[in-house]
Amino acid sequence: MKIALLGANGQLGHDLEPALRGHVVVPLTRKEADVTDFGRTRRVLTDVSPHVILNTTAYHRVDDCEDRPEHAFQVNALAVLNLICIANDLDAVLLHISTDYVFDGNTREPYTESSQPFPLSVYATSKLSGEFLVRAGAKKYFLVRTCGLYGVAGSHGKGGNFVETMIAKARRHESIRVVSDQVVTPTYTVDLAHQIARILPTTYYGLYHMTNEGCCTWYEFAQAIFDISGIDADLSPTTSELYKTPAIRPRYSVLENARLKQLGLNEMRHWRDALRAYLKEKSLGG
Ligand SMILES: NC(=O)c1ccc[n+]([C@@H]2O[C@H](COP(=O)([O-])OP(=O)(O)OC[C@H]3O[C@@H](n4cnc5c(N)ncnc54)[C@H](OP(=O)(O)O)[C@@H]3O)[C@@H](O)[C@H]2O)c1
């Protein structure tokens, strides 16, 4: 298959290229195709003429989205509508990435693909709008919700990932406060990339939850980073109430990979094993 990979230099994009070995991957960065430039994106994708358009792009500085709703909707919804139209015209499959933040977190049961979304922030609302457009408009699509991504490339949109931020703070001997009242599933982009590569050649189109297994609070995740890497850190828990941010985050956004399990295709390992693999890759214990 020929796959046009948008956001190729992002942390997920970076790990998708090797995971999709065996296919012809055409990596596209913002330089080649800024997705908000609808005409140019159409010309570039039409020239590539892919079987799959794989969209990892997003404006996901969650707090900044509160001040820049137009930009959030431009990248996370309107640009997605353009990709849907292009994919339909080229008879290509669209694989689009969404987020756990579409849920409000007022539960303690993992969300499945049939759970009702209720976004709490501009970012979450713009991503859910992108989801609705994909589900309503794309002829052939995979829509993948994931959570808490970290990968060796570091998040371009956020200027580094959580693991690297924790390690950098510890090395600067800063005292580190991390929220212990938001429950998530941190997900290694290498694992997500391989899981995507697993479903992409199938025709089991539709909505998927794809995260590593298990769950933890951000504080527990930070503890695990320091335990496994052996780095000393002055770490203590805090609460969302004390650590106020402009955008509201769900208190619980654990996703169940229900559809993958139903199809017998779930290959995701426990988040702690994935973290160990990441830190080993970075030569930091594991
Ligand atoms: N990070 C998380 O914790 C998380 C959690 C749940 C879901 N997600 C979703 O997962 C996906 C991948 O996230 P990630 O962590 O890999 O993000 P990332 O590292 O920031 O990568 C995003 C990529 O999109 C590109 N991009 C942004 N705006 C663009 C535009 N207008 N035109 C073309 N390219 C553009 C960025 O390019 P530049 O380098 O030029 O900016 C970057 O290469 C996103 O859809 C995100 O919403 C992420």
The ligand as a Gaussian input file, in Angstrom:
#p B3LYP/6-31G(d) Opt

LIG

0 1
 N        0.429000      13.862000      22.720000
 C       -0.555000      13.296000      23.408000
 O       -0.432000      13.079000      24.613000
 C       -1.828000      12.865000      22.701000
 C       -2.852000      12.245000      23.440000
 C       -4.014000      11.826000      22.784000
 C       -4.135000      12.045000      21.413000
 N       -3.140000      12.680000      20.727000
 C       -3.280000      12.896000      19.283000
 O       -2.278000      12.127000      18.644000
 C       -1.862000      12.759000      17.432000
 C       -0.348000      12.793000      17.350000
 O        0.179000      13.485000      18.466000
 P        1.747000      13.631000      18.706000
 O        1.948000      13.556000      20.170000
 O        2.515000      12.745000      17.783000
 O        1.927000      15.153000      18.269000
 P        3.242000      15.938000      17.757000
 O        4.488000      15.240000      18.151000
 O        3.055000      17.360000      18.145000
 O        3.082000      15.793000      16.183000
 C        2.088000      16.488000      15.497000
 C        2.604000      16.745000      14.106000
 O        1.611000      17.515000      13.414000
 C        2.277000      18.516000      12.695000
 N        1.384000      19.637000      12.445000
 C        0.770000      20.427000      13.353000
 N        0.038000      21.357000      12.709000
 C        0.198000      21.124000      11.384000
 C       -0.287000      21.750000      10.200000
 N       -1.089000      22.822000      10.260000
 N        0.062000      21.231000       9.002000
 C        0.883000      20.159000       8.911000
 N        1.410000      19.542000       9.990000
 C        1.059000      20.029000      11.202000
 C        3.436000      18.924000      13.562000
 O        4.373000      19.572000      12.753000
 P        5.420000      20.663000      13.352000
 O        6.522000      19.855000      13.926000
 O        5.803000      21.459000      12.143000
 O        4.644000      21.455000      14.368000
 C        3.894000      17.563000      14.083000
 O        4.792000      16.970000      13.180000
 C       -2.592000      14.094000      17.409000
 O       -3.734000      13.979000      16.599000
 C       -3.042000      14.329000      18.834000
 O       -4.229000      15.096000      18.924000
 C       -1.989000      13.081000      21.335000

